[in-house]
Amino acid sequence: MPEVPGKKEDLTFLAQEADWLRNSIVTHRIDEKSGRFWVVMLYTDPADALRKLVRPITDYPTRERAEWHANLLQRQISADPRDPRPKNSSDADDLFSN
């Protein structure tokens, strides 16, 4: 499947579904079709397990390569760029305290 530039309407699902997608549980599956292994990302709403979004990503020639890329994508998509550990004390940022 050749790559083509995306269109603005390709991102409309984000505007409609952004509330639950921000907190979704991200998993993946590998589908085999015509000798190629497709990486498919699954987004599940934690509040409603029946609400899912399925997005095929791309295909790979071997299952091992597809699994490797799927695991990498899953970690990147579900990673929180903020530090998940809250600071408990007011002097947590003071690097020079003795």
C-alpha positions, 0 to 999 in steps of 0.5 A, a space after each residue: 500500500 503506497 503512502 499518500 498525504 493525509 487529508 484534514 478530514 482524517 483527523 475529524 475522529 479526534 475532535 469527536 472522540 478526543 475526551 475518551 481517547 486521551 485516557 484510552 487503554 492502548 493494545 495491539 494485534 497482528 493480522 495476517 493478510 496475503 502473506 503480510 502482517 498488519 499492525 492494528 492498534 486498538 483503543 479501548 475506553 476504560 469507562 466502557 469496555 464495549 467502546 473501541 477504536 480500531 486503526 490499522 497502521 501498516 504491514 510488515 513482511 515477518 511476524 517478528 518485525 510486526 510484533 517489534 514495531 507494534 510493541 514500540 508503537 504501543 509504548 509511544 502511544 500510551 506513554 504519558 510525557 508528564 511525570 506521573 509521580 506527583 511531588 509531595 513536599 514544597 521543597 521537592 525542587 530544592 536541589 541544594 538542601 542539606 
